[in-house]
Amino acid sequence: MFLFNEILLLLNKMKKTAIIIGSGFSSLASAAYLAKAGIDVSVYEKNESIGGRASRLEHQGFNFDMGPTWYWMPDVFERFFGDFGRKVEEFYKLEKLDPAYQVYFGVKESIHIAGRLDEIIETFEKNEKGAGAKLRSFIKEAESNYDIAIKDLVYKPGDSILELVSLETAKRLPLFFKSISDSVRAQIKNPNLIQILEFPVLFLGAKPSDTPAFYNFMNFADFGYGTFHPMKGMYSVAEGMKNLAQELGVKFFVDSPVEKIIVEDGKAIGVIIHQKEIRADVVLSGADYHHTEQLLDSPYRMYSEKYWSKKVFAPSSLLFYVGFDKKIENVEHHTLFFDVPFADHAKDIYDTPAWPEKPLFYASFPSKTDSFFAPEGKEAGVFLIPIAPGLEDSGTQREKYFDIIIDRLESLTQQEVRSSVLFKKSFCVSDFVSRYNSYKGNAYGLANTLFQTAVFRPKLQSRKVKNLFFTGQLTVPGPGVPPALISGKIVSEKIIKLLKL
Ligand SMILES: Cc1cc2nc3c(=O)[nH]c(=O)nc-3n(C[C@H](O)[C@H](O)[C@H](O)COP(=O)(O)OP(=O)(O)OC[C@H]3O[C@@H](n4cnc5c(N)ncnc54)[C@H](O)[C@@H]3O)c2cc1C
C-alpha cells in the first residue's frame, strides 16, 4: 500500500501542469480538454465568480445575465459536451423559444420571428410578395455555408491561409468578396426584412456592409436552428462547464488576478498572483489578448499598441439591468428596437466614434420564460445599446440614455413603465475595462471582418515566448459564446501536441 501511494505521488509530480488565466467560456473549455488529456490544470480568475462576460448579477430577488443572452448554435455545445462522452442536458436545461424574438419598427408595429423556418417564410411572404421563396433559397445557401464554416473551418487554428483553401471554399469565393448587406439587398427590398436579415451578423462585431456574404451562416443559426434559453440563464452554461472541468480534476481560484507572466530564457514558466509566484509547464490566457500581453515585459509582446489601434473592434455597450414592479406587456423574451435607421447608429460605432443620437437597442425579458429571473408578478429587463469602444461614459450620459430607451419602450409598446422601475444598474465602457481588463472596454472582442478572420487574427500561440498560449474572443475563431468554446478546443490541441501527450 505504501509503495502504491509513493508511485501515485510520483506520477502526480510528473504530471504536466497548466495555468489558465481567466474563466470565460474559452478558458472553461480549454480547462476541460487539457484535464482530459491528463494535465494538472489550475484556473485563476480575477473576479469573484467564474464565467467571464457571462457573469450573473443578483439583486433584490432578481437575476440578470450581465453579458450573453442569446443561445445560438446548439450543435456547438452538444459537440463540446459530446467530446467528453456527456450530454448538454446533464448540465443544464434548454428551452427553445417560440417566437424566437420580436422586432419593433414603429409604434405597435413589429414582426415576430417564429421558432420554425416555415412560419418565418410565411411572415416574409406577408411583408413582401415573393420574399418567402427568396428566403427559402437564401437559408438553403446559408445552411451549406454553416456546414462548411461551423462544422469544419472554425475548428482550424488559423496558422496558415491554406486552412481556408478547399474545393468547397473555392466554389464560394465570390461570397468572400461581397458583403452580406449587398447579398441581402439583391434579393429583398422591404427595409424591415432587410434589417432582420442583417441582424445576425452583428454578433460578429462589424457592420453588415463590412462582413462577407459567406457569413450568412449566421442566418442559418438564427432561422435554421433557432433561439434557445438555458434555464437560469447563460451563467448556468458556464457553471455546467465548470462542473465538468472540476469532475476532470481542474482546480478553480477566484479573486486571483494574474499580475505578471514570468518568462525565463524565453519560456513562460508561471505567473504572479498576490505577489506570489506560481509555476507551470504551460501558461494559457483566456483574458483579453491585449491585456495578457501587458502582463509580459515589452520585448515579449507580439503586437504593438499601433497594431491594436488599427483593428476593428466589436462594439462596447451601455447596459441596464432593471427590476420592474409589474409584468411588461407587448414584448417578448428577446425584443429588438429597430425603429430608427441603423446606418446613422453604425457610423457612430465604427466610423466616427460618438454617442449615437438615435440608438437602436435590444431588450431581454428572461422572466417571460423563466421564473428564476424575477419574483412573481415582476419583470427583469436587460437593455443594451451598442456603442463605440473607448467612449467616455459618465453617470449623466448613462441617465440620458436610460431616459431615451424608457421613452421609446413606452411609446413603441404603448404602456407606462417608468413608475414601475424598482431599481436599475448600469454597465458601460469603463466597467468593461475594470471588470474584464477589456481593451477600450470592448464588449465582444475583435470583429470578424474579412481581414480579421482565421489566419489574420492574433495568434493562439506566442511566437516570442515558448509555452505561452492565448484563447478567447480576440483570437481564433472570433466573438460569441460558441466560438469561445471552439477557441478553447483548438488551443488545447496545440498545447497537448507541444507537451507530447
Ligand atoms: C453585453 C454582451 C452581450 C453578449 N451577447 C452575446 C450573446 O447573446 N450570445 C453570444 O454567443 N455571445 C454574446 N456575447 C459575446 C460572448 O459573451 C463572448 O464572446 C464570450 O463570452 C467571451 O468569452 P472569452 O472566454 O473569450 O472571454 P471572457 O468572457 O471575457 O473571459 C475572460 C476572463 O478573464 C478574466 N481576466 C481578465 N484579466 C485577468 C487577469 N489579469 N487575471 C485573471 N483573470 C483575468 C476576466 O475577468 C474574465 O473572466 C456578448 C458579450 C457581451 C459583453
The ligand as an SDF file (V2000), in Angstrom:
LIG
                    3D

 53 58  0  0  0  0  0  0  0  0999 V2000
  -23.1120   42.5040  -23.2440 C   0  0  0  0  0  0  0  0  0  0  0  0
  -22.7010   41.3010  -24.0410 C   0  0  0  0  0  0  0  0  0  0  0  0
  -23.6420   40.5940  -24.7500 C   0  0  0  0  0  0  0  0  0  0  0  0
  -23.2700   39.4720  -25.4760 C   0  0  0  0  0  0  0  0  0  0  0  0
  -24.2360   38.7450  -26.1010 N   0  0  0  0  0  0  0  0  0  0  0  0
  -23.9220   37.5440  -26.6250 C   0  0  0  0  0  0  0  0  0  0  0  0
  -24.9600   36.6270  -26.9810 C   0  0  0  0  0  0  0  0  0  0  0  0
  -26.1340   36.9290  -26.7960 O   0  0  0  0  0  0  0  0  0  0  0  0
  -24.5880   35.4260  -27.4980 N   0  0  0  0  0  0  0  0  0  0  0  0
  -23.2720   35.0670  -27.6700 C   0  0  0  0  0  0  0  0  0  0  0  0
  -22.9900   33.9560  -28.1490 O   0  0  0  0  0  0  0  0  0  0  0  0
  -22.2770   35.9120  -27.2950 N   0  0  0  0  0  0  0  0  0  0  0  0
  -22.5730   37.1130  -26.7540 C   0  0  0  0  0  0  0  0  0  0  0  0
  -21.5960   37.9320  -26.2810 N   0  0  0  0  0  0  0  0  0  0  0  0
  -20.1930   37.5680  -26.5080 C   0  0  0  0  0  0  0  0  0  0  0  0
  -19.7220   36.4900  -25.5420 C   0  0  0  0  0  0  0  0  0  0  0  0
  -20.1970   36.7270  -24.2640 O   0  0  0  0  0  0  0  0  0  0  0  0
  -18.1990   36.4710  -25.5190 C   0  0  0  0  0  0  0  0  0  0  0  0
  -17.6920   36.3860  -26.8390 O   0  0  0  0  0  0  0  0  0  0  0  0
  -17.6110   35.3150  -24.7120 C   0  0  0  0  0  0  0  0  0  0  0  0
  -18.2970   35.1430  -23.5060 O   0  0  0  0  0  0  0  0  0  0  0  0
  -16.1340   35.5930  -24.4910 C   0  0  0  0  0  0  0  0  0  0  0  0
  -15.5410   34.5730  -23.7660 O   0  0  0  0  0  0  0  0  0  0  0  0
  -13.9650   34.5910  -23.5360 P   0  0  0  0  0  0  0  0  0  0  0  0
  -13.6120   33.3170  -22.8880 O   0  0  0  0  0  0  0  0  0  0  0  0
  -13.2880   34.9380  -24.7930 O   0  0  0  0  0  0  0  0  0  0  0  0
  -13.6490   35.8550  -22.5890 O   0  0  0  0  0  0  0  0  0  0  0  0
  -14.2560   36.4770  -21.2700 P   0  0  0  0  0  0  0  0  0  0  0  0
  -15.6360   36.0330  -21.0300 O   0  0  0  0  0  0  0  0  0  0  0  0
  -14.0210   37.9300  -21.3200 O   0  0  0  0  0  0  0  0  0  0  0  0
  -13.3270   35.8680  -20.1180 O   0  0  0  0  0  0  0  0  0  0  0  0
  -12.0750   36.4160  -19.8010 C   0  0  0  0  0  0  0  0  0  0  0  0
  -11.8930   36.2830  -18.3070 C   0  0  0  0  0  0  0  0  0  0  0  0
  -10.5660   36.6620  -17.9540 O   0  0  0  0  0  0  0  0  0  0  0  0
  -10.6160   37.3400  -16.7190 C   0  0  0  0  0  0  0  0  0  0  0  0
   -9.3800   38.1230  -16.5480 N   0  0  0  0  0  0  0  0  0  0  0  0
   -9.0240   39.2700  -17.1890 C   0  0  0  0  0  0  0  0  0  0  0  0
   -7.8060   39.6680  -16.7620 N   0  0  0  0  0  0  0  0  0  0  0  0
   -7.3910   38.7590  -15.8320 C   0  0  0  0  0  0  0  0  0  0  0  0
   -6.2210   38.6360  -15.0410 C   0  0  0  0  0  0  0  0  0  0  0  0
   -5.2040   39.5010  -15.1230 N   0  0  0  0  0  0  0  0  0  0  0  0
   -6.1470   37.6000  -14.1850 N   0  0  0  0  0  0  0  0  0  0  0  0
   -7.1560   36.6860  -14.0840 C   0  0  0  0  0  0  0  0  0  0  0  0
   -8.2840   36.7650  -14.8150 N   0  0  0  0  0  0  0  0  0  0  0  0
   -8.3920   37.7840  -15.6940 C   0  0  0  0  0  0  0  0  0  0  0  0
  -11.8590   38.1930  -16.8330 C   0  0  0  0  0  0  0  0  0  0  0  0
  -12.3030   38.6310  -15.5860 O   0  0  0  0  0  0  0  0  0  0  0  0
  -12.8130   37.2010  -17.4990 C   0  0  0  0  0  0  0  0  0  0  0  0
  -13.4720   36.4320  -16.5310 O   0  0  0  0  0  0  0  0  0  0  0  0
  -21.9240   39.0600  -25.5230 C   0  0  0  0  0  0  0  0  0  0  0  0
  -20.9690   39.7710  -24.8010 C   0  0  0  0  0  0  0  0  0  0  0  0
  -21.3470   40.8740  -24.0500 C   0  0  0  0  0  0  0  0  0  0  0  0
  -20.3280   41.5860  -23.2330 C   0  0  0  0  0  0  0  0  0  0  0  0
  1  2  1  0
  2  3  1  0
  2 52  2  0
  3  4  2  0
  4  5  1  0
  4 50  1  0
  5  6  2  0
  6  7  1  0
  6 13  1  0
  7  8  2  0
  7  9  1  0
  9 10  1  0
 10 11  2  0
 10 12  1  0
 12 13  2  0
 13 14  1  0
 14 15  1  0
 14 50  1  0
 15 16  1  0
 16 17  1  0
 16 18  1  0
 18 19  1  0
 18 20  1  0
 20 21  1  0
 20 22  1  0
 22 23  1  0
 23 24  1  0
 24 25  2  0
 24 26  1  0
 24 27  1  0
 27 28  1  0
 28 29  2  0
 28 30  1  0
 28 31  1  0
 31 32  1  0
 32 33  1  0
 33 34  1  0
 33 48  1  0
 34 35  1  0
 35 36  1  0
 35 46  1  0
 36 37  1  0
 36 45  1  0
 37 38  2  0
 38 39  1  0
 39 40  1  0
 39 45  2  0
 40 41  1  0
 40 42  2  0
 42 43  1  0
 43 44  2  0
 44 45  1  0
 46 47  1  0
 46 48  1  0
 48 49  1  0
 50 51  2  0
 51 52  1  0
 52 53  1  0
M  END
$$$$
